[in-house]
Amino acid sequence: MMLLEGTGLVINLDQVITAQKGIANKSKKACILFNMSDQKEVLWEFGDDNDCKEAFEALTESED
């Protein structure tokens, strides 16, 4: 489980199929889009591109 900072939303990382970094269509903010196993999508928006980049890198780092 992971709390998406600034949203109050908790997602189960075991249910995440893909995570993509991009720009939200409506707000034009940097975001991470999670595609979930229940066919829902979760959009996590950031006020700063660097914050988005850091969060995405933390999510995608492999643990050795």
N, C-alpha and C positions, 0 to 999 in steps of 0.2 A: 504494500500500500504506500502511496505517496501523496502528500499534500501539495497541491499546486499553489505555490506562494502567491498571495495577493488575491486569491479567488475563494478560499474556504472550501474548495472542492477536493475530495480525496478520490484517487483512482487506483484500481488494482493493476499493478504493472504486469501481472500474469495474464491479464486480458487484453493487453496492448498487442496488436498485430504489427502495426507500423507507426513510426513517428517521423514527421516531415517538418522541416523548417521552411518558413515562407513568409508571405505578407498577406494579412487578412484582407479580403475583398472590400468589406464595408468600411472598416476603420483605418485601413492602410497602415496598420501597426505590424511590427515583426511578431511572428507567432510560431507556435509548434502545434501541429495538427496530429492528434492521436486517432488512429482507426482502431476501434475496439472489436473484440470477438463477437459481441452482441449486435454488430453492424451499426453501432452508433459512432459518432465522431465527437471528440472533445477538442475544443480550440482554446489554447492558452496564449493570451496576448501579453505583449511586453511593451513598456513605454520606451525602451531603449534597445537598439539592435544588439549592442554588446551583451546586455543581460540575456537576451534570447540566445545568442551564440554560446555563452557560458553555460546556460541551462541545457542546451542541446548537447554540448560536448560532455557534460556531466552525465547525461542520460545514456549516451552512446559509448562511454568509456568501457573497455573490457577490464574485468578484474582478473589479475594474474594470481 
